Amino acid sequence: MGSICDPYQPIERKYQITQEMLKEFKRYKVPLTIATKSNLISRDIDIISEMSKETPVDVVISISSILVVANPF
């Protein structure tokens, strides 16, 4: 799934567009890569898991964090 922004935006919880797209990708065995930082992807883990049995699927999850470095001086 190519996208410039995360396919799991907060509005996805209501409209489930990504979920419906995944079902179609599974139906037609379309390989895909999903990049997200949302835990909403866990909602679709069953679809993604089934897809991965028939076609290449990559899931990339980014984790936002704050790095605090002590000033050595």
N, C-alpha and C positions, 0 to 999 in steps of 0.2 A: 504494500500500500504506500504509494508515494504521497508525501504531503510536505508542505513547508511548515505547517504547525502540527501540534500534537492532535491526533484523531480523537483523543479522549478529553475534549474540552468539557467543562462543567455542564453545558447544555445537553451533552450526549446522554446524561442520566435520564433526561426527559424524553428526547426524541429517538434515541437508539439507532441513529443512522449508521454508525460504524458497525454495530452488531448486525444489522440487515445486510450491509456490504460484505461482511465476513461470511455470512450464510451463502451469498451468491458466489463469492470467491471459492468457497468450499465446493459448491455445486459444480463449478466449471474447472476445478482443480488449478486455480491461478496461484502460482508461488508468490509469496509476499514477505516483506519485512515491516514490522511495526516498531516505531520508536515512540516512547511515551515516558512521562514521569508521573502519570496518574495511576492510582491504585484501582481505578475503574476497570482496567484491563482484566482484573480478576473475575469480573462478571462474565467475561467471554472465554474464560480458560477452557471450558468444555468444547466450544466450537474450534478454538485454535488447536487444542490437543487432537481432536479428530482430523482436522486438516493436515496436521503434521504427519499423519500416517500415510497420506497419499501424495503429498506435494511438499516441496521445501518451504518452511516457515521459520523466520527469525524474529525474535522479540528482543528489543533493546530497551532497557529501562534505565533512565538517567536519575541520579539522586542528587538533589540540590543540598548543598551544605555550606556552612560558614567556617572558614579556616581562620583561627585566631593564632597569631604568632607573637610570642612575647618579644619585646624589644630588648636585644642583648646589651644595649648601651645604657 
